[in-house]
């Protein structure tokens, strides 16, 4: 199979959920198929950093996408029928590169990675290839949840503005996503929940579940284990809105309850591009904003627990799979564990949805380390039995072939 993969950002180094998924899917396809990657890269340094991936697949880059000012985004929010995600990666240079590639070569499948790249499938129509769309989330659901979360808060200008923006994007996204689902010959989704949500939007869409996975060889308990740290850890892209919301809720509502019982405990944030609202938390009430690190495993392995206090989102959490694969004890909201069927409370992780319940779950892991260890071991066994990337590859190949 000759596959052309369209990526909204460099999938190498694989940092952040989307890049990790694209990287592992590329690596899997490259074993038995001819793969060409056409990806945006923000600058020359990012182009150079893609070199290790070029040993696996043919890599072609376009510098971009072009920057969009807040004013421009505001204008399109008011007057364009398209959602922001449909405009985010609009680029004349990318369109030209894609047109030249399709004119010069024949592909069996063109795979757009994320709804942001779906508009380019229109350009590929008629080239003779099957058109596939990889949906990282049911995006309209994510925007609906964001809108409802903001609008339910006590009246505040920022909440009202954010909620109104998400409400507009929700309605635009639903219409746009429906059109893209109908355009694609095959749509990859990461969970049964997303499949159901997208099928409601476009009943005729051909959906295949290709879940997120984890490399259980790389994400494994470290030997020797690092010295334990008296801290909770959150890992994720720190300017991604659902992550920002999760951390702020945790620090404002849950963290004071935990610190009342465990005043020497720290809360560490690890991830790229910390949002100003999160940077403002640094060294406040024992919150440490570490930012991006080369390897998250030592911090996860040393942590008392990994917390995933998500209230907005969709798809499934790569950060959860990685923590479980490392046998780390995890406390998550129900939404944070969404998209991974079979996970059971008190067997693989602890689930809690209110501040008091979340704080009690953390307290239990601190006080009962034997239980925390057992929970971590069960979590690793569960994830590696069903979510190692090697087990997901056949699903991907079947979806793209049919």
C-alpha positions in Angstrom: 0.0 0.0 0.0 1.2 3.5 -0.9 0.1 5.9 1.7 0.3 9.7 1.8 -0.1 11.1 5.4 -1.0 14.7 5.9 0.1 16.1 9.3 -0.6 19.4 11.0 2.7 19.5 12.8 5.9 17.6 13.0 5.3 14.1 14.5 8.9 13.9 15.5 10.1 14.3 18.2 6.8 12.7 19.4 5.8 15.2 22.1 2.1 15.7 22.9 -0.8 13.5 22.2 -1.4 14.2 18.5 2.3 13.9 17.6 2.7 10.6 19.5 -0.3 9.1 17.8 0.9 10.2 14.3 4.4 9.0 15.0 3.4 5.5 16.1 1.0 5.1 13.2 3.7 6.2 10.8 6.2 3.8 12.3 3.7 0.9 12.1 2.7 1.6 8.5 6.3 1.9 7.4 7.1 -1.8 8.3 5.1 -3.2 5.4 4.0 -0.2 3.3 5.5 2.8 1.3 4.7 5.9 3.3 5.1 9.6 2.4 4.6 12.2 5.1 3.7 15.8 4.0 3.9 17.8 7.2 3.9 21.4 8.4 7.1 22.4 10.3 7.2 25.8 12.1 10.8 26.5 11.2 14.1 25.1 9.8 15.1 23.7 13.2 11.9 21.7 13.3 12.6 20.4 9.8 16.0 19.2 10.8 14.6 17.5 13.9 12.5 15.3 11.7 15.6 13.5 10.3 15.3 10.3 12.5 11.8 9.9 11.1 13.2 10.2 7.5 14.9 6.8 8.1 11.4 5.2 8.3 9.3 7.1 5.8 9.8 9.7 3.1 9.4 13.1 4.7 8.3 16.3 2.9 7.8 19.6 4.8 6.1 22.9 4.3 7.1 25.8 6.6 4.0 26.9 8.5 1.2 27.1 8.9 0.9 30.9 8.6 0.4 32.7 11.9 -3.1 34.0 12.6 -3.5 37.0 14.8 -6.1 37.2 17.6 -7.9 39.9 15.6 -8.0 37.7 12.5 -9.4 34.8 14.6 -12.0 37.1 16.1 -13.1 38.3 12.6 -13.5 34.7 11.3 -15.3 33.7 14.5 -17.9 36.4 13.8 -18.2 36.2 10.1 -16.9 32.9 8.7 -19.2 29.8 8.5 -16.1 27.7 9.2 -14.9 26.8 12.7 -11.4 27.9 13.8 -10.1 24.3 13.4 -10.9 24.4 9.7 -8.9 27.6 9.2 -6.0 26.9 11.5 -3.9 25.1 8.9 -4.9 26.9 5.7 -1.8 27.4 3.6 -1.3 28.2 -0.1 2.2 26.7 0.1 0.8 23.4 1.5 -1.9 23.3 -1.1 0.7 23.7 -3.8 3.0 21.0 -2.4 0.1 18.6 -2.2 -1.1 19.4 -5.7 2.3 18.7 -7.1 2.7 15.5 -5.2 -0.7 14.2 -6.3 0.0 15.1 -9.9 3.4 13.4 -9.9 2.6 10.2 -8.0 -0.2 7.7 -7.4 -1.2 6.8 -3.9 -3.6 4.1 -2.6 -4.7 6.1 0.4 -4.5 9.7 1.6 -4.7 10.0 5.4 -5.5 13.4 7.0 -4.3 13.5 10.6 -6.9 15.3 12.6 -9.9 17.5 11.7 -7.5 20.4 11.1 -6.2 18.7 7.9 -9.5 17.5 6.7 -10.0 20.4 4.2 -7.0 19.0 2.2 -9.0 15.8 1.5 -11.2 17.9 -0.7 -8.2 18.8 -2.8 -7.3 15.1 -3.0 -10.7 14.1 -4.3 -10.5 12.5 -7.7 -6.8 11.5 -7.4 -7.8 7.8 -7.3 -6.8 7.2 -3.7 -9.1 6.3 -0.8 -9.6 9.3 1.5 -9.2 8.6 5.2 -9.5 11.0 8.2 -8.0 10.3 11.6 -10.2 11.9 14.2 -8.3 12.4 17.4 -11.5 13.4 19.2 -15.2 13.9 18.3 -14.4 17.6 18.1 -17.9 18.9 18.3 -18.4 17.0 21.6 -15.2 18.5 23.0 -16.4 22.0 22.1 -19.8 21.4 23.5 -18.3 20.3 26.8 -16.0 23.3 26.9 -19.0 25.6 26.3 -21.1 24.1 29.0 -18.3 24.0 31.5 -17.6 27.8 31.0 -21.3 28.8 30.9 -22.1 26.9 34.1 -19.6 28.8 36.1 -20.5 31.8 38.2 -21.0 34.9 36.0 -17.6 36.3 35.1 -16.6 38.2 31.9 -13.9 35.8 31.0 -16.1 32.7 31.5 -18.9 34.3 29.5 -16.5 35.2 26.7 -14.9 31.7 26.7 -18.2 30.0 26.9 -19.7 32.1 24.1 -16.6 31.4 21.9 -16.9 27.6 22.5 -20.7 27.7 21.8 -20.1 29.3 18.4 -17.3 26.9 17.6 -19.5 23.9 18.7 -22.2 24.8 16.3 -19.8 25.5 13.4 -17.8 22.4 14.2 -20.8 20.1 14.1 -21.7 21.3 10.6 -18.1 21.1 9.4 -17.3 17.8 11.0 -20.4 16.3 9.4 -19.3 17.4 6.0 -15.8 15.9 6.5 -17.1 12.6 7.8 -19.2 12.3 4.6 -16.3 13.2 2.4 -13.9 10.6 3.8 -14.1 7.0 2.6 -12.9 5.8 6.0 -12.7 7.6 9.4 -10.4 6.4 12.2 -11.7 7.0 15.7 -10.0 6.3 19.0 -12.9 5.0 21.1 -16.4 3.6 21.1 -17.7 6.8 22.7 -16.3 8.9 19.8 -17.6 6.4 17.3 -21.1 6.7 18.7 -20.9 10.5 18.8 -19.7 10.8 15.2 -22.2 8.2 13.9 -25.0 10.4 15.4 -23.6 13.3 13.4 -23.2 11.4 10.2 -24.9 8.0 10.1 -23.5 7.1 6.8 -19.8 7.6 7.9 -17.6 4.5 7.7 -15.9 4.4 11.0 -13.1 2.1 12.3 -11.8 2.1 15.9 -8.1 2.5 16.0 -7.4 3.3 19.6 -4.5 5.2 21.1 -1.7 3.0 22.4 1.5 2.9 24.3 4.9 1.5 23.9 5.0 -0.9 26.9 8.7 -1.6 26.3 9.6 2.1 26.6 7.0 3.0 29.3 7.9 0.4 31.9 8.9 0.5 35.5 12.5 1.8 35.8 15.3 -0.4 37.0 16.6 0.6 39.5 13.6 2.7 40.5 14.3 6.3 41.3 14.1 7.6 44.9 10.4 8.3 45.7 9.3 11.9 45.6 6.6 13.3 47.8 4.7 14.7 44.9 1.7 14.3 42.6 2.4 14.6 38.9 0.3 15.9 36.0 1.7 15.3 32.5 0.3 16.9 29.3 0.6 19.8 26.9 0.1 22.7 29.2 -1.5 25.2 26.9 -4.2 22.7 25.7 -7.5 24.1 27.0 -8.8 20.8 28.6 -5.5 20.4 30.4 -5.5 24.0 31.6 -9.0 23.6 32.9 -8.1 20.3 34.6 -5.1 21.8 36.4 -6.9 25.0 37.5 -9.8 23.0 38.9 -7.5 20.6 40.7 -5.4 23.4 42.3 -8.4 25.5 43.3 -10.8 22.8 44.4 -8.9 19.6 45.3 -5.3 20.6 46.2 -6.3 22.6 49.4 -8.1 19.5 50.7 -5.0 17.3 50.0 -2.6 19.8 51.5 -4.6 20.0 54.7 -3.8 16.4 55.3 -0.3 16.3 53.7 1.3 19.7 54.0 4.7 18.6 52.7 3.4 17.2 49.4 4.1 18.9 46.1 2.2 19.0 42.8 4.4 19.0 39.7 3.2 20.0 36.2 5.2 18.6 33.3 4.6 19.5 29.7 5.2 21.8 26.8 4.2 25.5 26.6 2.8 26.2 30.1 -0.1 28.6 29.9 0.3 31.9 31.8 -2.5 30.9 34.2 -0.4 27.8 35.0 2.9 29.6 35.2 1.3 31.8 37.8 0.8 28.8 40.0 4.6 28.1 40.3 5.8 27.9 43.8 2.4 28.8 45.1 1.1 26.3 47.6 3.8 23.8 46.7 2.9 23.8 43.0 5.9 23.3 40.7 5.7 24.1 37.0 8.6 22.1 35.5 7.5 22.5 31.8 8.9 20.3 29.1 11.4 17.6 30.0 13.3 15.2 27.6 11.9 12.2 29.4 8.8 12.0 31.6 9.5 8.5 32.9 11.7 9.4 36.0 9.1 11.8 37.3 6.2 9.4 36.8 8.2 6.5 38.4 9.1 8.6 41.4 5.7 10.2 42.0 3.4 9.3 44.8 0.6 9.3 42.2 -0.3 10.6 38.7 -3.4 12.7 38.7 -5.7 13.2 35.6 -8.4 15.6 36.7 -10.0 16.2 33.3 -13.4 17.8 33.0 -13.3 18.6 29.2 -12.2 16.5 26.4 -12.8 13.4 24.3 -10.9 10.6 22.6 -8.6 8.7 25.0 -5.7 9.9 27.1 -2.2 8.9 26.0 -1.0 10.3 29.3 -3.2 7.8 31.2 -1.9 4.9 29.1 1.7 5.9 29.7 1.2 6.2 33.5 -0.6 2.9 33.7 2.1 1.2 31.5 4.7 2.4 34.0 2.7 0.8 36.9 2.1 4.3 38.4 -0.8 4.6 40.8 -3.4 6.9 39.1 -6.3 9.0 40.3 -8.5 10.2 37.4 -11.9 11.7 36.9 -14.3 9.5 35.0 -13.9 11.7 31.9 -10.1 11.4 32.2 -10.4 7.7 31.8 -13.0 7.9 29.0 -12.3 5.9 25.9 -10.5 3.0 27.5 -13.1 0.3 28.1 -12.4 -2.3 30.7 -10.6 0.0 33.2 -12.1 -0.7 36.6 -12.1 1.6 39.7 -10.1 0.2 42.6 -8.6 -2.5 40.4 -6.5 -0.6 37.8 -6.9 3.0 39.0 -9.0 5.2 41.3 -11.9 7.3 39.8 -13.2 10.4 41.5 -15.3 13.2 40.2 -15.8 15.6 43.1 -13.1 17.5 45.0 -13.7 15.6 48.2 -13.7 12.2 46.5 -10.5 13.1 44.5 -8.7 14.2 47.7 -9.8 11.0 49.5 -8.5 8.9 46.7 -5.1 10.6 46.8 -5.1 10.2 50.6 -5.7 6.5 50.3 -2.8 6.0 47.9 -0.5 8.0 50.2 -1.4 6.0 53.3 -1.7 2.6 51.8 1.4 2.1 49.6 0.8 -1.7 49.3 -2.6 -0.9 47.7 -1.0 1.8 45.5 1.6 -0.7 44.3 -1.0 -3.4 43.6 -3.1 -0.9 41.7 -0.1 0.1 39.5 0.8 -3.5 38.7 -2.8 -4.2 37.7 -2.9 -1.1 35.5 0.3 -2.1 33.7 -1.0 -5.6 33.1 -4.3 -4.3 31.7 -2.8 -1.7 29.4 0.0 -3.9 28.0 -2.5 -6.7 27.3 -4.7 -4.6 25.0 -3.2 -1.2 24.2 0.4 -1.8 23.1 0.9 -0.2 19.7 2.0 -3.5 18.2 -1.5 -4.8 18.9 -3.2 -1.8 17.3 -1.3 -2.0 13.9 -3.5 -4.7 12.4 -6.6 -2.5 13.0 -5.0 0.4 11.3 -4.0 -1.7 8.2 -7.4 -3.2 7.9 -9.1 0.2 8.2 -7.0 1.8 5.5 -7.2 -1.2 3.1 -11.0 -1.5 3.0 
